[in-house]
């Protein structure tokens, strides 16, 4: 159901994307009688364990990715933690085994027959908690070794044909000091599933440690049965109307964002990635949030709009599509399940008329509300009906993602220990090493400030480039706060240091306020790059391509001609 009757209600500005989705669900429930997911799935003929069934569209996408680029961790999910105290390893292993037995998705393997991607639920999938004892090392060395181990486990490939596509390791750092390493494949789970997994793990660990029965209620449905329901003709007919909305919304989009990269794009996108963290100052965070509220928009809508402006300016494009994930768990029966429910919305912004930021925000506000009303249409079905060129090495339709994360629920130390039956939990995070897209910006509001991370492809971008992008995004937020009605092409992107650096490059030499420039300025940078990668493409358009060595030679020849004509530094 559309949310258009509420488009002008200022109360929407206070809702999160999840709350907006729930509002859409309740409006739809009140508008017309609807059959519940449980009743719809219950009407399907029973399917015995071991009987193959088709994969969902999202699962097929990951299946084909794994076939094209095997051995990567790009589609792995993980959540590791520290645990301190008298841990019962046998109870922890039994808790994991009970979760695998409880959730059909964790007992599912993937294969193909006659070229058709299939999945099969096994009646049983044995689970073993791997154990590694590093307590013979001093604590600092053990902690470092455990981080290395966690990073390797996070990236280690799964055999998709052999469930469970979940593995966990218990690393002993010192007496009563542990690291718990948990990794799943995205083909059977999503971020919501990680919360389900840990909630059940805590409850079942307490039960097994004390000899109590399981406190968990039986699950209302099995995820593979939901996949079957989603593929049924009545459900496909209902989704066809949502798919039509997206085809209209995305009609005419090129589906390509030409962000300037530090290296040429190859025939396939490497999954190797890095992460850059930054913080928007608290005062600026509060002021930007106030701008969103004054325009009747949510923080998500305002940050997305600013990110689209940044991308458009950097790529010199006026048509930008950014992906954003939605949980896609409107039905209450889906909430306690581990499974791949998440969908991705392709949110498009048109900046061709150089709108004021406030006007762009108003457009995005309405578009996002309409998008939420059509959020169940699988992205893969949308792509099938769009006339968009598939380019090797580029993800189709969008190459950038935006995520506004909900702040983690805070719990007192006593409550956290009670959840883990007396164990004290803590963070344990190995370095980030994967990238599913060229750029993913994730933001979260913590302690009154907006904290951000940019995950990026190391095959395309240098760390310094991404650091500059984060600075430009922060500067853009400041410019919006100062004058929200400014046309988007006139909003200031350059912090003072970057402006000084560009001015120094324009002068042809180094500048005291432009750190990082070598002696000799711009042509020295070019000479250095020509020596490092003489054949790499430096300039490309439809008619010509010059490598760095060619460009350096051409620039040197032109400089010689200018000097011969009497040109000197400072002359025009």
N, C-alpha and C positions, 0 to 999 in steps of 0.2 A: 504494500500500500504506500502511496506517496505521502511525504511529509509536507507537501506544499502548503496546506492550510496553516502550518506553523512557521513558515519561512520568516515571518516578521516578528516572531515572539522572542524578545530579548533573553528569556530564560534559557534558550538553547545555548547561549554563550557559556553557560556554566556546566554544560554536559560534556563528558568525555565521549570519544567514539563508541566505547562499549555501552554507555548509557543511551546514546542516540540509537544504537542498534536495538536495545531493549525497548525503547519508546516505539520504534517502528514495529517491533513484534507485537506490542500490546495494542497499537492502533489497528494492526491487521486482524488481531484476534477479535477486537470489538466490532470490526466492520462486517465480517461475514463468518459464518460457521466454518471451521477448518478441522480437518481430520488431524489428529495428533501423529507425531512421528512414530510412536509406539504402535498405534493402530495400523498405520500404513505399512510398517515393517511386519507386523503380525499377520497381515493379509497375504504375505508372500509365502510360497511353499517352503517348507523347511529344507535346509541344506546341511548335509552331514559333513563333519570334519573330514578333511582329505579330498573334498570335491573342489576342483578348480573353479574359479569365478573370475570375471574380467577385473582388471585394475581400474581405479577411478582415473579421470583425466589428469589430475595432479600427480598421481602415482606413476602414470605412464610417462609424464614429462621427466620425472626423476629416473625412471627405469632407462629411458633412452639416453639421458645424460651419462648414466653410469656405463652404458654400453659404448658411448662415444669417447668418454674420458675416464676409463676405469682407474681405480686406485687412488682417487682423491678423497679428501675429507670435506669437500665443498657443501655436501648435503648431510652433514652430521650435526646433531644437536648434543649439547653437553651441559652438565651442571655439576661442578665439583664442589666439595666443601671440606673444611677441617673439622675434626671431631676430637674432643679432649675428654678423657675420663675412662672409667672401667668399661670398655666396650666388649660386648658379647658377639664375637665374629660369627658363631654358628647361628645365633638368632638373626643377625643381619642377613646372612645368606638365605635362611629360611624365609625371611620377609620378601626378599627379591623373588625367590622361587614361587611364593604364593601370588605375587603380583603377575608374574608371567602366566601362571595357570588361570588367573582371574580375567585377564584381558586377551581377547582373541587376536587383537592386532599384534601383540608381542609373540604370538605363536604362528605368525604368518610368514611364509616364504614366497619368493617371486621367481617366475620363469616365463617361458613362452612355449606355445605349441602352434605349429603352422604359421609362425610369424605374429601370432596374437599374444600380447602381454597378458599374463594370468597371475593370480595369487591363490595360494592354498593355505588353509588354516590346519595346522597339525593338532591332533588331540593332546599331545604332550610335547613340550620343548624343554629339555633339561637345562638347568641354569647352574653355573658354578661361579662363585665369587673368587676372582683371582686375588692372590695375596703376595705382597712384596715387603720384605723386612729390610729396612735401611737403618735400623737402630744401632748398628755397629759403627755408623758414621757419627761425627759430631753433628749437632742439630742443624747448623747452618748448611753443612754439606748435604745432609739428608733432605732438607727442605728444597735445596736447589736440584738435587737428583730427582726428587718427587715431581717437581715442576716439569723437568725434562721428560720424565716418564708420562705425565699427564698430557703434555703436548703431543708426544708420539702416539699415545692411545687415542687421543681425540682425532688424529689424522689417519690412523690405521684402517685400511679398508674392511668393509663387511663383505661376506659372501651372502648376497641377497637371497640365495636359494635355501639358506640354512638358518632357520630361526633358533633362538630369539635374536632379533636385530637390536639387541640391548646387551651391553657388557658393563661390568662394574669391577673395580679393583679396590682393595683395601690396602693402603700403604702404611706400614708402621714407621713413624719418624723417630719415636723415642717411647719409653714406657708411658702408656696411656695418652699418647699423642699420635693421631692418625690423619691421613688424607683419604677421602672417599672419591674415587674417580668414576663418573657415570657418563656413558655415551650411548646414544641411540641414533639410528638412521632416520632421516626426515621422512622417508617413504612410509613409515608406520606411526609417525608422531608429529606433534607440533609444539610450539612453546607452551601452550596451555597444558599439553600432556605432561610436560616436565613438572608443572605444579601438582597435577594429579598424582604423578609418580611419587614425588617426595612426600606429599600428604599421606598417601597410603603406606609408604615405606616407614614413616614415623609411627603410624598407628600399629602396623603389623610387627615392627621391631619391638614395641612395648609389649604386645601380646605374646610374642614368642619368648621374650626375655623373662616374662613372669609366668609363663605357662597358661595364660588366659586364652579364651577363644577369640577368633577374629571379631573385631568390633564393626567391620564394614558390612553395609547392607548389600544384598545381591545387586548386580548391575542390571539396569532395565533393558539394555540392548547390547548387541555385539557389533563392533564397528564394521566388519565385513557385510553384515546384513544391511547396514545403512548404505554401503556402497551399492548393494543390489537394488535397494529402493531408489537411490539416486539415478540408476540406469533404467528404471522402469518407464514404459511409455507415458503414463500419466504425469510422472515427475518431469520427464523430458519436455513434455508439452507445456507444463507450467514454466519451466526455465526458459523456453524459447521466447516468451514475451520479454523476459529480462535481458536475454542475449540481444534482442532487437534494439532495446534501449542503448546498449553499449555500441552496437554497430553504428547507430545514428550519432552518438556522442563522439565517436572516434573516426568518423568518415573523413577522408582527406588527409589524415595524419600520415606523415612520412614514417613515423615510428623510429626515427634516428635522431639522436642528440650528438652533435659533433663537438664535444668538449675537446679543447686543445690538450693533447697528451704529450708526455715527454718521450714516448717511443711510438713507432708505427704500430697500428693494430694488425695482429696476425690473423691467420685463418681460423684460429680457435682461441678462446679466452682462457688464459691460465687461471686456475682456481687459487693460485697463491695470493695471499693478501696480507695487509698490515692494518693497524688501527692507530688513529690519531685522536687524542682526547683534548677537549678544550672546555672552558667554562665562560659563560656570559656573566658579567658582573651582576650582583644582586639588584642594584638600583636600576640598571638597564633592563634586567629580566622583569622586574615589577612594572616598569613603564611600558614595556612592549605588551605585557599581558593586559594592562589597562587600555591600550589602544584597541586590542582585540575585543575586549568587553564593551568598549564604547561603540564599536561597530556591530554589536550583536553577534559576534563570531566567537568560536572556541579558540583556545590556544593552538590546538592542532591546525585549524584552518589558517590561522595567521602565520604560523611557522612554515606550513606547507607553501603558502603564497610567497613568503620571503625566499624560500629555497628555490621555487620555480623562477623567481626574478633573478636570483644569482645565477642559475644554470643558463637562463636565456641570455643574460648579459655576457657570460663567459663564452658561450657557444655562438654568440651573434645570431640567435634564432628567436623568432617570435611565436613559435608553436612548440610547446614543451609538454611531454607526458612523463609523469613520475608515478611509480608504483608504490602502493602502501598496503600492508597486510591487514586483514580483518579476521577475527576469530571464527566467524561463521558457525557459531554455536547458539543460535537463537532458541532452539528447542531445548527445554530443560533436560530432556532425556540424554542429550549429548554431553552435558556438562561433566559427569563423572567418568567419561570414557577416555582412554588413551587411543589416539587415532589421528589421521591427517585430515582435519576439518578445515584448516586455514585456507583462505582464498586471498587473492591479490586484486585490488582495484587499480585500474589504470586511470589516473586523474590528469586531465588535460587542461592546460591554460593557454589562452589566446592573448598575446600581448601586441598584436599587430597594430592596434590603434593607440599604443603607448598610454594605457589607462593610468589614472591615479592609483596609488596603492590601495586606497580605500575602495575604489571601484573594482579593482581586481579581487579584493577580499570579498566584496559582496557577491561577485560572480562565483567565486570558489565556494562560498558558503552555500549558495543554492545548489551548485553542482554536486557538492559533497553530500548534501541531504538527499538529492535524487539518486546519487550513487549508492548510498546506504539502502535505499528502497529497492535496489536491484543488485544487492551485494551477493546473492547466492548463485549468480550466473558464473559457471566455471571459466576462469581466464582462458583455458585451452579451447573451449568452445567459441569464445569470443574471437580468438585469434584465427580460428578456422574460417570465419566468414569475412575477415578483413582483407582488403587488397593492399597488403603491405609486403614489401620486398624482404625476403629473408637473406640476411647478409652473414656470411661465415665469420665467426669470431665476435658477433654482436648478438645480444639477447633481443628477441623480437618485441617490438612495440615500445619498450622502455629499457634504458640501461642504468637508470638510477632509482633508488628507493628512498622513501622517507618513513620514519617510524617515530611516533611519540609514545614512549613507554610510560605505563602507569608506575608511580613510585611504589617500591616494595613495601608491603605491609610491615609496619614496625611492631616488634614484640619485645616485651621486657626480657631481660636475661633469664629471669626465673621461668617465664612462659616458654622461652626457647629451649631451656634445659628440660622442662617437663615434657615438651613435645618429643624430645629425643631420649626420654627415660633417664634423665640425669646427665647425659652427655652435653658438653658445651660446643655448639656449632660455631663455625667461623668461615670467612671467605678463603677460597683457594683457587686462584685464577692463573693458568698458564698464558704465555703470550699468544695473542690472536694471530692466526696464520692462514686464514681462508677468506675468499671473497667470491660471492655468488654473482655480484654485479660490479660494474665499473666503479660506482660510488654508492654508498649507502650512508645516509645521515640519520643518526638516532639521537633523540633528545629526551631528557627526563627532567622534571622539576624536583630539585632536592635542596632543602634548607633555604628556600627562597630564591635560589638561583637556577638558571637553566644550564644543565651539564650536557655536553654533546660528545659523540664519538663519530668519526668518519672512518668507515671501513672502505678500503680501496684496493684496486688491483695493482700489485707491484710491477706487473708487466707493462703497465701504462703510465704510472705516475710515480714521481720521486717524492720522498717524504716532505721536502721543502715546498713542493707544489701544493700538497694537501694542507700543510701548515698555513700557507698563504690563503688558501680557500677558506679555512676556518676563520682567519682574521678578517677576510672580506665579508663573510657572513655576519660576523659580530658587528662590523662597521655598518653593514646594510641595516641591521636591526636598529642601530643608533640613528641612522638617517631617517628611518621610518618613524621612530619616536619623535624626532625633531619636527618633521613635517609630513604627516601621514597622507596628505592629499597631493603630494608631489608625484608627477608622472614617473612611472617606474624606470624609464631610461635615463632620468636625471638624478636618481638617487645615488648618493656617493658610496662607492664600493671600496675606495682605497684608504687604508689607515695611513697615518703620517709617514711611517717608515717605508712602506711600499711606494708611496708617492715620491719620496725623496730618491728611492732607488731608481724609479723610472725616469725621473728628471736627470739623474746622473748618467743613466744609459743614453739619454737623448743628447747630453753634452759630449758623449764619447769618452768619458773618463770616470774614475772613481770619485766618490763623494763621501765626506765624513759621516753623513747621516745615512749612508747606504751600505750597511755591512754585507759582506759576502761577495762583493765585486772584486775581481782580480785587478792587478795593475794593468792598465791598458784598456779597461772598459769593455764595451760590447764586442769590438773586433777580437779582443783577447779571448773572450768566451767562445766566439765562433772558431778561432784557431784551435783552441783546446779541444772542442768537440770534434772538429775535422780530423785531428790527430787520433782521437779515441775511436770514432766510428766514421771513417771517411765515406763508406758506401751507404750508410743509413740515410733514409729520406729526410731532408730538411724542409723542403718546400714542395707542395703537391697541389695541383688543381686538375681540371679536366683535360688540359692540353700538355702539361709539362710536369716533370718531376726532377728535382735537383738534389743530389746527395750533399752531405756537409762539405766534402772536399771540393766539389764543383762550386758550391755557393761561396766558399772561402776564396777560391781562385777568382771567381767573378767579382767579388767584393774588393779583393786586392787590386785587380786590374782597373776597376772603376776608380779606386782611391788614387792610383798612380796617375790616371788621366786628369783627375781633379787637381792634384798637386801640380802637375805639369801646366795646368791652366791658371795656376796662381792661387788656388784655394788653400786656406790656412785655418787652424782652429779658431772659431768665433766668427769667421767670415760667412756670408750668405750668398 
